[in-house]
Amino acid sequence: MKAVVTVTGKDKVGIISAASAECAKYGVNIIDISQSVLKEYFAMIMLVELDGLKVDFKSFAVGMEEMGKESGVDVRVMHEDIFNSMHRI
């Protein structure tokens, strides 16, 4: 299973490091990553694989969001099922 993680906020040192460390903590593998800095704003999208997830999905999503708050950025985690259901409409 996969998920999409978005990270947005004011750019500063350590955002990618914090996000990747948090993924590793939960046993989540980053399989693709795209990031950009638009003036002073940071935007990143990660495609992650959940096969090694050490907790339930909700706990992972909440943990990532809390890490974002501590780091001063907004983090959202969306399970691949959200995107798969869009194709059925």
ABEGO torsion letter per residue (X at the ends): XBBBBBBBEBBBBGAAAAAAAAAAAAGBBBABBBBBBBEABBBBBBBBBAAABABBAAAAAAAAAAAAAAAGBBBBBBBAAAAAAAAAX
